[in-house]
């Protein structure tokens, strides 16, 4: 609207019609429903759009292209190495920004923004009632999890994204939970499926929650758990969840 300094086509036409009818600025403002000064700015061409809200973008499009070139040159670099090279090219930024620029597409960024916006006013007390959980695989043969690669969707089988490795490396899958304290670790045999995940929840998550919260209420955070049966289990015990 004129009041918000962004004119709609209908309002602009209405102003022009009023001017042609030799109406005064005061009469025009009363008809449109805005201030007389807004009409004056519109007629004089001095009206400008409202400034964009939100945090200013910390990198330029050119800087983003530089990062993509660094990744394409060697997609097996660590996040720290990428940030170091990007900084050396003249871009000062954080590890989190590097991670977002490389991995997240527009849809994922929108989901992250919506999730953060919903919980931006949560207090420390509220977050202390959230039981965070995740699982990770640790390779014993090499002392680490092997090489990670930065790639786009559909590049899984491309030669530049592949490296040779031992066929059957020794590894262990570990699940854990933490909040205002830590719970016991669960060492998983084989892959995590709906059945094994339910056993983890029953024999490790619930005891962890009892240890950390006692009889108090809490919220269980987890990623997209495997299988519909898992969600049925969580609903059956009346446990509120927080998906990430």
Protein Blocks (a to p, Z undefined) as FASTA:
>chain_A
ZZlopacfklmmmmmmmmmnopafklmmmmnopafklmmmmmnopaccdddedjddfbdf
klmmmmmmmmmmommbcfklmmmmmmmnopacdfklmmmmmmmcfklmmmmmmmmmmmmm
pcfklmmmpccdddddddfklopabjaddddehilmgmklgccddfbacdddddddddeb
cddddddehjddfklmmmmmmmmmmmmmmmmnomaccdddddddehjklmmmmmmnopac
ddZZ
